[in-house]
Amino acid sequence: MARQVQYTFHGKTKTIAFSYDRHIDLYEAVAAAEGIDLTSFLAMEQQVARTAKDKAAIKNFRQQAFTKMGFSNIGFVRDEP
């Protein structure tokens, strides 16, 4: 069963196919779908990971950075039984 990611980018809700073979996580997948280069973001995220005392700081950094890029409501689509 294929996974799908639903997200909102600049007010437009979109759904894309997702595979762990192509992307590390759903944030990378949505950035790739919109053509955003994450080179500087990934470098800063690594710095945060080295200095942070807990994983919540990394998650918070990621969510704030993607909000500044114009993303919101990033999540996997759940199939209803």
N, C-alpha and C positions, 0 to 999 in steps of 0.2 A: 504494500500500500504506500503510495507516494505521500510525502509530507508537503504541506503548503504553509507559507508564511503570509500573514496579512498585516499590513502596515498602512499608516497614513503619512503621506509626504506632501507638505505644503497644502493641506486641506483635501487632498484626493486620496481615497482609500484604494489600495491595490492589493492583489494577491499574486504570489509567485510560487513556483515550484522550488523545493529545497532538498538538497542532498548533502550529507556529510562528506561525500567524496569530493565535492567541489568547493565547499566553504567550511570554515572552522566553526562558525556559529551563525545565528540568524541575523545578527547585526552586520556581519560581513556580507551576507547574502543580499540584504536590502540595499546596502551601499553600492554593491556591484550592479544591482538592477537599475540603479539611478545614475551610474557612471561616476561615482564619487571616489576619488583617490584617498585611501586611508593610510598612506605612508607616514605622515606626520602624526596622525592619531595613534597608530600602533606603536610608534616610538615613545610617545608620551605615556601611553598605557603601560608599557614595559617599565618606565621610570616609576610610575605610581605603584606598580606591583612590587618593585624592589624596595620601596620605602614604606609601603603601607603595612600596618600591623594586623589588619584583618582583610578578608575578601570583600567585605561590604564597601570599603573605600574604592575598590576597583569597579564594582558594579555601579556604584554611585557616579563615578567618573564617566563610565561608558554611557549611562543613561543621560547625564547632563550634556555630554558632547553630542550625542545624536539628537537631542532636543534642539540644541543650537544649530545643527545642520538642517533642521526642518522636519525631522521624523517624530512620530508619536504612535502610540498603540501598537507597538511591534510585538507580535506573538504568533505562536503556531495556531493553525486552524484545527479545531477539534471536530471530528465527525460525530454527529448525533446518532445514537443507536436506533 
